[in-house]
Amino acid sequence: MGGSGSGRGAVKGIGMGIGIGRSGGNRTVLITGVSKGIGRALAIELANRGHTIIGCSRTQEKLDSLQSLLTTNSNHHLFLNTDVSCNNSVAEMARIVMEKKGGPPDIIVNSAGTINKNNKMWERNGL
Ligand SMILES: NC(=O)c1ccc[n+]([C@@H]2O[C@H](COP(=O)([O-])OP(=O)(O)OC[C@H]3O[C@@H](n4cnc5c(N)ncnc54)[C@H](OP(=O)(O)O)[C@@H]3O)[C@@H](O)[C@H]2O)c1
């Protein structure tokens, strides 16, 4: 996705149907995996269009750097250190989101790149 120009068309095309393709947006969008790659690019683009970003990943310094990059309305955004492969971590994120935002996000984009070993679900930790 890269810089500010590339990817705009794709975001617009996908976003029009769910109301994030326009500027002056007012959606709350939770994006997992915002520290780099697609998740980070999407967070920056949607924040620039006026949407509120709730972002998570595991690398605190990258979350801090994204927070300071999004200076406009940065108080509206929320960046949380969360490991989406850990149930307790996700539950804690949900608790904080409900507490700080007063309800669930309008849209969730699961962009965190995780590859899990094949496992029987009932043998996974915490399930
Ligand atoms: N790039 C492509 O061309 C492409 C094509 C098709 C599909 N995809 C899929 O699209 C998704 C994003 O791709 P990408 O290229 O943007 O990946 P990426 O650059 O590797 O970024 C992955 C993001 O996910 C976060 N992450 C990884 N494991 C996590 C975990 N357990 N908990 C929370 N955050 C986690 C990483 O942050 P931390 O390490 O800081 O946690 C990082 O912010 C992936 O699922 C990928 O398989 C990508």
The ligand as a Tripos MOL2 file, in Angstrom:
@<TRIPOS>MOLECULE
LIG
   48    52     1     0     0
SMALL
NO_CHARGES

@<TRIPOS>ATOM
      1 N1          1.1860   -7.7590    2.0870 N.am      1 LIG1
      2 C1          0.5690   -8.5070    1.1690 C.2       1 LIG1
      3 O1          0.8570   -8.4650   -0.0300 O.2       1 LIG1
      4 C2         -0.5690   -9.4170    1.6000 C.ar      1 LIG1
      5 C3         -1.2520  -10.1550    0.6400 C.ar      1 LIG1
      6 C4         -2.3230  -10.9760    1.0380 C.ar      1 LIG1
      7 C5         -2.6570  -11.0770    2.3740 C.ar      1 LIG1
      8 N2         -1.9580  -10.3720    3.2780 N.ar      1 LIG1
      9 C6         -2.3620  -10.5070    4.6840 C.3       1 LIG1
     10 O2         -2.6800   -9.2250    5.1790 O.3       1 LIG1
     11 C7         -2.2870   -9.1320    6.5420 C.3       1 LIG1
     12 C8         -1.3420   -7.9510    6.7450 C.3       1 LIG1
     13 O3         -0.2310   -8.0990    5.8830 O.3       1 LIG1
     14 P1          1.0270   -7.1350    5.9800 P.3       1 LIG1
     15 O4          1.8590   -7.3720    4.7870 O.co2     1 LIG1
     16 O5          0.5690   -5.7550    6.2800 O.co2     1 LIG1
     17 O6          1.7640   -7.7700    7.2660 O.3       1 LIG1
     18 P2          2.9690   -7.1710    8.1190 P.3       1 LIG1
     19 O7          3.6220   -6.0270    7.4410 O.co2     1 LIG1
     20 O8          3.8090   -8.3460    8.5150 O.co2     1 LIG1
     21 O9          2.2400   -6.5830    9.4260 O.3       1 LIG1
     22 C9          1.6140   -7.4580   10.2970 C.3       1 LIG1
     23 C10         1.0720   -6.6430   11.4520 C.3       1 LIG1
     24 O10         0.4130   -7.5390   12.3340 O.3       1 LIG1
     25 C11         0.9210   -7.3430   13.6560 C.3       1 LIG1
     26 N3          0.8410   -8.5950   14.3610 N.ar      1 LIG1
     27 C12         1.4300   -9.7740   14.0320 C.ar      1 LIG1
     28 N4          1.1310  -10.7100   14.9320 N.ar      1 LIG1
     29 C13         0.3500  -10.1030   15.8730 C.ar      1 LIG1
     30 C14        -0.2700  -10.5390   17.0690 C.ar      1 LIG1
     31 N5         -0.1520  -11.8090   17.5060 N.pl3     1 LIG1
     32 N6         -1.0050   -9.6600   17.7880 N.ar      1 LIG1
     33 C15        -1.1440   -8.3860   17.3560 C.ar      1 LIG1
     34 N7         -0.5890   -7.9070   16.2320 N.ar      1 LIG1
     35 C16         0.1510   -8.7640   15.5000 C.ar      1 LIG1
     36 C17         2.3310   -6.8290   13.4640 C.3       1 LIG1
     37 O11         2.7330   -6.0200   14.5470 O.3       1 LIG1
     38 P3          3.6050   -6.5350   15.8040 P.3       1 LIG1
     39 O12         4.6410   -7.4770   15.2790 O.co2     1 LIG1
     40 O13         4.1530   -5.2650   16.3670 O.co2     1 LIG1
     41 O14         2.6460   -7.1840   16.7330 O.co2     1 LIG1
     42 C18         2.1420   -5.9320   12.2380 C.3       1 LIG1
     43 O15         1.6600   -4.6760   12.6340 O.3       1 LIG1
     44 C19        -1.6150  -10.4670    6.8880 C.3       1 LIG1
     45 O16        -2.5780  -11.2890    7.5210 O.3       1 LIG1
     46 C20        -1.2370  -11.0240    5.5430 C.3       1 LIG1
     47 O17        -1.2090  -12.4490    5.5790 O.3       1 LIG1
     48 C21        -0.9330   -9.5490    2.9300 C.ar      1 LIG1
@<TRIPOS>BOND
     1     1     2 1
     2     2     3 2
     3     2     4 1
     4     4     5 ar
     5     4    48 ar
     6     5     6 ar
     7     6     7 ar
     8     7     8 ar
     9     8     9 1
    10     8    48 ar
    11     9    10 1
    12     9    46 1
    13    10    11 1
    14    11    12 1
    15    11    44 1
    16    12    13 1
    17    13    14 1
    18    14    15 2
    19    14    16 1
    20    14    17 1
    21    17    18 1
    22    18    19 2
    23    18    20 1
    24    18    21 1
    25    21    22 1
    26    22    23 1
    27    23    24 1
    28    23    42 1
    29    24    25 1
    30    25    26 1
    31    25    36 1
    32    26    27 ar
    33    26    35 ar
    34    27    28 ar
    35    28    29 ar
    36    29    30 ar
    37    29    35 ar
    38    30    31 1
    39    30    32 ar
    40    32    33 ar
    41    33    34 ar
    42    34    35 ar
    43    36    37 1
    44    36    42 1
    45    37    38 1
    46    38    39 2
    47    38    40 1
    48    38    41 1
    49    42    43 1
    50    44    45 1
    51    44    46 1
    52    46    47 1
@<TRIPOS>SUBSTRUCTURE
     1 LIG1         1 GROUP 0 **** ****
